Amino acid sequence: MKNLELQNIIEKINLGLNFLGYHVVINGENSSQIDIYNKDNEFVCSKIIELKEHGFVMLFCDNKGCNIKYELRTDDNFKHYFTSYNKLENSIDYSHFYNIVLTYDSENKDLVSINVETAKDDVIRRMEVSDSYFNLDLCYLYNYHVLCGRRFLEYKFPKTHRENSRFIMLESASGELYCKQRILNGNPSWYFKDSSNRILSLEEIDQFNMLSVNILRHPRNKELFNKILDDYNSQMPGLKNFITDNCGIYDYITLFKYIPFGTIDKMIKGTIVKKCDLENLDALLTKAKKYDSKQETRTR
């Protein structure tokens, strides 16, 4: 049975809530009570924690109307969920939404994976990193639902089951008169293939690994990695350093240079959508909003 004594998990609770601007202490008079403070060390509220075998949930709201949720699940590993959200008035949508999931091993000691998602200013940023999986997703939306620009990376590291490993680099842009999506796929059992049907056949799984990591190191993809990390840090100070300090893949990708390699180099260049350049994505979103506003005016 997992040890769910409050003293043994308070450090993890503080770690995640600190990124959202809060910290907690166990009440000196009640060992089952947590006192919550904001970043200015102002008291927010207290919560009685009822620990159960498979975890617990804690909810609170600060004086600015921001809703905070912390959940612990201990079915297999220790999964700590930290969520901050603020709903728009009279709407099911959010003005902002931050979600952090820290997964530790069954003893709640070694960090297994980091999963972060933020939604703010019509932009969704996602990142998941573990010892066998890497995922980046940057989506530009308007009306909270309609996609106008996206850059996506996924790399599942090759382990024992070759068919479950994969690589994806995707860029997509859409607007009033155009829709363009390009994708570069890799499968260790077969080949790398892009949207122009260029194919590079693979002879062994090590080649898949080598080419996948090299693509991640391409300046285009390093740029995306650092963009998402910097955005996280502006919203949740300290999160970037935590990710870089605890995810070995950061150094693995950023400290080594991309090596141009024949067909793969052509595939990467063929997958790049210029409208998805970081400096163009904001303009793409502005243009989509203007078009949508005109359409709404016409239908009135």
C-alpha positions, 0 to 999 in steps of 0.5 A: 500500500502506498504511503499517503501521509501528508508529510510525505507529499507536501513537498510535491504539492508545493512544487506544483502549486509554486508554478501557479503562484501559491504555496502551502504549509501544514497547519501547526494545530491540525496535521490534516489541514493545509493553509494556502498562501499566494505569491505575496504570502497573503492567506488564501484559505485552508483545506482539510485533507482526507487522504484515501488509498488512491489519492485525493482532490483539493479545490480552492478559489483565490480572491481574483476568481481563479480556480485551482485544483490539485489532484493526486492519483496513486493507481500505478505511479504517483501522479500529481495534477495541478490545474489553474483556470479562469472561465470567461463570463457567461461562457464555457470557455477560458480566459486562461487554462494551465495544467501541469502533471508530474508523474513520479515512480511508485515510491514517489521519488524519481520523476518519470514524466512532465506534462504541461498544457496552457491555453491563453491569448488564443494559443494552446501550448502542450509539452510532454516529456518522459524517458521514452516520449517527447511531444510539442504542440503549438496551436493558434486558434480563434473563437477558441475552437477554429485552428488557423496555425499549428506546429507539432512534434512527436517522437516515441523512442524506440524500445522493445516494440518497434511498431509502437515507435514513431516520429511526426513533424507537422505544420499546418496553416489555414485561412480564408482562401487557403489550407496547407498542411505538411507532415513528415512521418517516421516509422522504425519498421519501414521508412521516413515519408513526407507530404511530397511522397519522398521516402527514405527506407530504413535498414535498422531501428538505430537509423530511425533513432539517429534520424529522429533525434537529428530532426529534433535538433533542426533549428526549426524545431529547436526554435519551437522547443525554446518558444514553448519553454519561454512562454511557459516561463512567462506564465509560470515563472520557474517552470522552464528551469524545472523542465530543463533541470529534470529532462535530459532530452533538453540538453540532448537536443539543444546542445548538439547541432543538426547535421544536414543529411541528403533526403531527410534535409529535403524532407524537413525543408518540404515540411516547413510552412512559411505561414507557420514561422513564429513571427507569422503565426500572430499575424495569421491569428489576427487575420483570421479574427478579422475575417471572422468578424466580417463574416459575423457582420454580414450575417446580421 
